[in-house]
Amino acid sequence: MLTHSLPFRPTLRRLHLLIVNRGLLHGSAGVVYARMMAAYESTITTHLARLRSGIRP
């Protein structure tokens, strides 16, 4: 999938949620949600990188 190889994927996800999905209009709840989803994307990226390099989880 193309989205899995994008650089700065967590940052792009956060900006997408805040701007495109209008998370800023929801106030602090939208910002917290965007931050949590960015952390989730970061975890996925780290886990995939570890799997590809042969490090066991």
BELMOUR-V33026 format. One record per residue. N is the residue number from 1. PSI is psi as a letter, one per 20 degrees, with the letter a starting at -180 (999 if undefined). OMEGA is omega in whole degrees, -180 to 180 (NA if undefined). Layout:
BEGIN
[[N	PSI	OMEGA] [N	PSI	OMEGA]]
END
This chain:
BEGIN
[[1	q	-177] [2	h	-175] [3	h	180] [4	i	-178] [5	j	180] [6	p	175] [7	q	179] [8	k	-176] [9	g	179] [10	h	180] [11	g	178] [12	h	179] [13	g	-180] [14	g	179] [15	h	178] [16	g	-180] [17	h	-178] [18	g	-172] [19	g	-175] [20	g	180] [21	j	176] [22	l	178] [23	h	178] [24	h	-180] [25	i	179] [26	j	177] [27	b	-175] [28	h	179] [29	g	178] [30	h	179] [31	g	179] [32	g	179] [33	g	179] [34	h	179] [35	g	180] [36	g	179] [37	h	176] [38	h	177] [39	h	178] [40	g	178] [41	h	179] [42	g	178] [43	g	179] [44	g	-180] [45	g	179] [46	g	-179] [47	g	178] [48	h	179] [49	h	178] [50	h	178] [51	g	-180] [52	h	-179] [53	i	176] [54	j	178] [55	p	-179] [56	q	-179] [57	999	NA]]
END
